[in-house]
Amino acid sequence: MPDLPANFTLLQVTPELETGGAEQTTIDVAHAVVAQGGKALVATRGGRMAARLEADGGRLAQMPAQSKNPLVMLGNAARLIDLIRREKVSLVHARSRAPAFSALWAAHATKVPFVATYHGVYNAKSGLKRWYNAVMTKGALVIANSEYTREHVIREHGVSADKVVAIPRGVDLSRFEPGIVSADRIEALRKAWGVAPDERRLKVLLAGRLTRWKGQGLLVQAMALLKARGQDKVLLLLAGDDQGRKGYRAELEAAIAQAGLEDAVKLVGHCEDMPAAYMLADLAIAPSLEPEAFGRTAVEPQVMGRPVIAADHGATRETVVPGETGWLVAPGDAEAWAAALLEAADIGASVRQSMGQAARLRARRLYSVDAMCEATLKVYARVLGLERSS
């Protein structure tokens, strides 16, 4: 890890700490800063992951950082200015667009360096939306969470290539380690999810919040196609919160019932123990309808030794190697997904195990949380050096 200046204090600004890759990255970087002897503050609305932040030595600065209301954003800027001055913040790191405005204003007002991470490939159908998205490029450097995202930022905003650094999202290899997942943890999850002890079907896990673009509906269609052809080789487990999207959840439940898939598709809700979930599954699946800027749920299972079927677009083209660590499938094509599920079931456990081992070796080498944190701290050191030399 690079050496940080004495009394280094990082302020990260993110909408909330509920669930997701950007939120996990926020906590990982805070932990790395504390481990280096610095202070790590996170300005956020809060959420279920806040306890983990504080357990790692970080500190929560609670405010309505998720709000897009201009008056609330101005209020947040004032709160951040006070926080930056009171805590002698060394650098501000924004992780989402709405709070980035407040963070940028506060950083300018206090003359503190500002960086932002482009965690997603934001669509812009108007000049106003492009201007809104561009707030993420107004710092000394921009962090992109994949090469796919980096190329988008450079192309979309005309940012100089040397100003955009690709740092792939990291996986905690000490947590996502098959050897430490006990049989009791897997058994507890099996019972909670209603998976029979003698289940012979291919257990396929789709982990992700219940939202249309994550592709749960597409997979229900694919499962219906398999059932219509008399194929009963797959058990699909949909793990994730609806986060208030009751309508979409009800739509999924109706589609499952209409196709008679109640025994083949299970909506199992939020899962706290994802390492055990991947060990319970034979295979993970990431059928996002829109390109993933990184796609954590295509990488974590590979670290756990599970092959992955993923949509053939976005950053999953970087994280999944077809025929070696998994499959890439045409986005949105239910027929293609049904065929891929059937192929994965038919190749047999030994071939899937070999693919899983190849996936594990590659993912551990490329996507560790330590590598991600080290690269991020190098960006901080570089930015502070740029500020001193300007």
Secondary structure, DSSP 8 states (H G I E B T S, - for coil): -----TT-EEEEE-S--SSSHHHHHHHHHHHHHHHTT-EEEEEE---TTHHHHHHTT-EEEE--TT---HHHHHHHHHHHHHHHHHHT-SEEEE-SHHHHHHHHHHHHHHT--EEEEE-S----SSHHHHHHHGGGG-SS-EEESSHHHHHHHHHHH---GGGEEE----B-TTTS-GGG--HHHHHHHHHHHT--TT--SEEEEEES-S-GGG-HHHHHHHHHHHHHTT---EEEEEE---TT-HHHHHHHHHHHHHTT-TTTEEEEE--S-HHHHHHH-SEEEE--SS--SS-HHHHHHHHTT--EEEESSTTHHHH--BTTTEEEE-TT-HHHHHHHHHHHHHT-HHHHHHHHHHHHHHHHHH-BHHHHHHHHHHHHHHHHHHHHH-
